[in-house]
Amino acid sequence: MEELKHECGVAMIRLLKPLEYYEQKYGTWMYGLNKLYLLMEKQHNRGQEGAGLACVKLEANPGEEYMFRERALGSGAITEIFDTVQSNFKDLTKKQLHDAEYAKSVLPFAGEVYMGHLRYSTTGKSGISYVHPFLRRNNWRAKNLALCGNFNMTNVDEIFARITAIGQHPRKYADTYIMLEQVGHRLDREVERLFNLAEAEGLTGMGVTHYIEDHIDLANVLRTSSKEWDGGYVICGLTGSGETFAVRDPWGIRPAFWYQDEEIAVLASERPVIQTALNVPADSVKELMPGQALLINKAGKLRTTQINKVRELKPCSFERIYFSRGSDVDIYKERKLLGEKLVPNILKAINNDVDHTVFSFIPNTAEVAFYGMLQGLDDYLNEEKVRQIASLGHNPNLEELEQILSRRIRSEKVAIKDIKLRTFIAEGNSRNDLAAHVYDITYGSLVPGVDNLVIIDDSIVRGTTLKQSIIGILDRLNPKKIVIVSSSPQVRYPDYYGIDMAKMSEFIAFKAAIELLKDRDMKDVIAAAYRKSKDQVGIPKEQMVNYVKEIYAPFTDEEISAKMVELLTPAGTKAKVEIVYQPLQGLHEACPKHRGDWYFSGDYPTPGGVKLLNNAFIDYIEQVYQF
Ligand SMILES: O=P(O)(O)OC[C@H]1O[C@H](OP(=O)(O)OP(=O)(O)O)[C@H](O)[C@@H]1O
């Protein structure tokens, strides 16, 4: 099976006016294409391993191509696909280049409907054929389908077994192909239903085509094909006749936002990219709601409709902590609050000695939480100053006041990230090396042997960043103590809904808990959890229980953190190291609307997640852990 790694970015554009309109108003009929480029480039954070785009030209004549696709692999994929598209126009005269009618009739990618996709990570079976959008071709215009998604299904095996049992034959054993086939199959049926109706009305030739295209209802298609999907998803698609759709999972796990005015309709994974690309305010951008689809028909009429009943809402909190851009008005506040909430525990870790502590962050995502942390520290110091002044017991003189007021929170740029790439979403093996070499330090940023260093990161997952790089290089500055602060709680369980969280064996929190059980002669806890997990193999996934929780249950967060420090501190480190974590409660308070926290709590939003965790734990015990 294709590995479960589909946390991605999507973008869709539907031009609601003819191409001439954009040529006249904006000086180019490529307006849609250019906006797509912006939407994709601004979501680069969501995928660096590949990118693709599809375009549909409305009302092309028979024999003329009307559905176009371009895909590329690698961190330069966005530039590459747009360069390739533009290369079609490079020999045009200036007149041709600005002739929207000519473009519409002759040029590729000169359409009204666009869809783009950013791929998160290569899969076990990597290669260009796994880069979205996927295409399903047919001689009936309305049956052509281009599909892309930001998704992870947890029950692909079950769906595969069921559809092959009824005689379908997906070309590859990969979730995107299976979904393409499922949606495609239902689309075929919908077109055939309308074909029969058209014939019954006595229509012939293009009359049939127009009847089909005017009456097609993608809500039917999506309802029947998405019924059994268990997972987090935003699936987007275009049909050859120009129908456009995006459907979101009923738990609201994966995000999507959309905007419409009289010229354009747009959908993207993140809100601020729409704001920036179209210069519109946040409140004009709407969220695609859980279980809902955005549908735009061939005529450009937009509607939203409920496809699946809303389930218990579990929007992914990791989107807020790390994955999305921090430039969203709400995400920015939430990240700051995450940082601020950690201040009491940070002060405890440094014995309130703010005068001899330098505060900093691990670039890049943690920067916003850092500002929140600074704000909280400032508030603390101000209270301190008031207390100091009050405790003088007399009206302070200028010198006394100056001395007290000169106290500052000392923030410095200590850690530097040399390339603007996300290492977390880089592929497995190359990731270690990248994490080891991508960071550097600012020499002289603290007083050696005297200052503590508090450095905030957004998350610690495998601990690679800390172990291979950060702790070692920070120690070169000779801090008395290094306090690593994580703005998110301990990542204890794999994610099966889109964010590429490593295997059980790679989680540093899990490793720490296993080590603690070994140290304390409690291996029977591991054996019992394994036995119970094994016993529930084969029962319906809805009845399964997360027994991995038992591995963590005997320990406090602090005990696990302390063990992590032991495991992550490179030999020869001089400074004392401590890790301060966000409690789960703090996360919920900072991101109250995004209650999806299964990687921290083990409370999976769908039964498929518990089943996959159960398998992962059994695999871990059987392959990695030997009794
Ligand atoms: O514990 P680990 O498994 O090493 O993973 C966690 C690290 O990965 C991410 O950085 P990344 O380089 O992806 O992104 P950023 O520059 O946006 O912070 C994250 O910000 C942490 O620093």
The ligand as an SDF file (V2000), in Angstrom:
LIG
                    3D

 22 22  0  0  0  0  0  0  0  0999 V2000
   11.4910   16.2110   16.4180 O   0  0  0  0  0  0  0  0  0  0  0  0
   11.6310   16.2030   14.9380 P   0  0  0  0  0  0  0  0  0  0  0  0
   11.1600   14.9050   14.3490 O   0  0  0  0  0  0  0  0  0  0  0  0
   13.0160   16.5470   14.5010 O   0  0  0  0  0  0  0  0  0  0  0  0
   10.6060   17.2410   14.3060 O   0  0  0  0  0  0  0  0  0  0  0  0
   10.2360   18.4770   14.8030 C   0  0  0  0  0  0  0  0  0  0  0  0
   10.8820   19.6150   14.0720 C   0  0  0  0  0  0  0  0  0  0  0  0
   10.4730   19.6330   12.6900 O   0  0  0  0  0  0  0  0  0  0  0  0
    9.8750   20.8870   12.3740 C   0  0  0  0  0  0  0  0  0  0  0  0
   10.7750   21.7440   11.7380 O   0  0  0  0  0  0  0  0  0  0  0  0
   10.7810   22.0170   10.1620 P   0  0  0  0  0  0  0  0  0  0  0  0
   12.1960   22.1050    9.7260 O   0  0  0  0  0  0  0  0  0  0  0  0
    9.9650   21.0130    9.4240 O   0  0  0  0  0  0  0  0  0  0  0  0
    9.9800   23.3480    9.9350 O   0  0  0  0  0  0  0  0  0  0  0  0
   10.0470   24.8870   10.3350 P   0  0  0  0  0  0  0  0  0  0  0  0
   11.2350   25.5190    9.6860 O   0  0  0  0  0  0  0  0  0  0  0  0
    8.7750   25.4220    9.7890 O   0  0  0  0  0  0  0  0  0  0  0  0
   10.0790   24.9900   11.8250 O   0  0  0  0  0  0  0  0  0  0  0  0
    9.4430   21.4530   13.7040 C   0  0  0  0  0  0  0  0  0  0  0  0
    9.3700   22.8570   13.6790 O   0  0  0  0  0  0  0  0  0  0  0  0
   10.4830   20.9370   14.6620 C   0  0  0  0  0  0  0  0  0  0  0  0
   11.6050   21.7950   14.6810 O   0  0  0  0  0  0  0  0  0  0  0  0
  1  2  2  0
  2  3  1  0
  2  4  1  0
  2  5  1  0
  5  6  1  0
  6  7  1  0
  7  8  1  0
  7 21  1  0
  8  9  1  0
  9 10  1  0
  9 19  1  0
 10 11  1  0
 11 12  2  0
 11 13  1  0
 11 14  1  0
 14 15  1  0
 15 16  2  0
 15 17  1  0
 15 18  1  0
 19 20  1  0
 19 21  1  0
 21 22  1  0
M  END
$$$$
